[in-house]
Amino acid sequence: MEYIAKDKYLPPCAIFYPEYVDLMTKSYWLKKISIPNADLFLEYIRTVLPWIKSVGGVIVKRDLIQESTSNEWDGGQLGLVIEFESKFAAKKAFYSEVFQKYLQSRDLMELVTISTL
């Protein structure tokens, strides 16, 4: 409890309880994915990115590293920073049935984890 004056205390404000902090604090996914060919790159852009937006994620930074100087995607890495309005929203998206099935279908369950700050 917060001390106000001798023998007088105020109860802690509700916003400092962990469950409220999880709802109020922005949270981020940091994603780096290797995409070996153009077909998988297009699939990722057409499916995963719209889904991220549909669950409240906003891409705030992206980085592409292509493995050659070709004008067409022939393999490389995509890095993303995705912002969510809260830790709760970020966790909800990560643990959603849709995202977990995606990870399983790509055999990524062991490679992808979530940490919230």
N, C-alpha and C positions, 0 to 999 in steps of 0.2 A: 504494500500500500504506500501511497505517496504521503509524505509528512507535510502537513499544512501549518499547524501551530501546536503548541504543547497540548498533548492529549487529544488532538483532533486529527483525524485521518480521512482521506477520501478514498473510496474504493478505486481500484485501477480501472482505467477507461476500457471499455469493451474492445476498442480497436487494437489493443495490444495483446489480446488473446491470440494464440497461434491460428485458430480457425478463421479469425477475422483478417489477420495479416495475410494468410494464404489467398484470401479473396481480394485484397486491396493492392498487393505488391505485384508489379509487372514481372513477368518471368520470360525466359528465353530458351529456345532450343538452339544448340550449335550443332549443325549437321555437316558432315563431310562424307560424300558418297562417291565411290568410283563407278563410272558408267563406261563399259567397254566398247559400246558401239552406238551408232545413230538410232537404231530401232529402240533400244532401251532408253536412250536419252529422250526421244520423242514420247515414249510411253510415260516416263517420269513427269515430263512437262504437262502432258494431257491428263494425267490421273492424280498424281500425288500433290502437285502444286494447287490445283483447284480444291482438293479435299482440305489441304491446310487452311486455305482461305475460308472454306465453309465452316470450320470449327473455330474461327476467330483468330487464326494465326496471320501475322503480317510479316512479309519478308522485308527486313530492314537493311540487309546487306547480303550481297552474293559475290561469288568469285568463281571463275571458270579457269581451269588449267587444262589445256588441250595437249595431248601427247605429240602432236605434229603441227606443221604450219598449213595443213590442208584447210580448204574452205568448208569442208564437211566434217562433221563430228566423227572421229575415228578412235575415240577413247580418251578418257581423261577423268578429271575430278571436278565435282561441283560442291562448293562450300556455301552454306546458307546460315544466316542468323535470323531466326523467326521469333517475333515478339508476340506474347500473349498478354491479355489484360490482367491476368493473375496467375499465381502458382497453381491454383485450383484448375483453371482453364487449361494450362499446359499439361498438367498431370492427367486431366480428363481426356484430352486428345491423345496423349501417349498410350494410356491404358484402354482406350476405346477398342471395341471389338474389331472395327474396320482396320485400325492401324496395326493391331496385334496380328490379325490375319495376313496383312500385307507383309509384316516381318517374317511370319512363318512361311509364306509362299515364296519368299526370296531367300530363305534359310539365313536370316539375319538376326535371329533371336539372341544368339550369343554375342553378337558384335555391337548391338545397339542398347544403350542404357540411358537413363534419365537422371539428371542431377538438377536440383533447383537451388538457386541462390537467394 
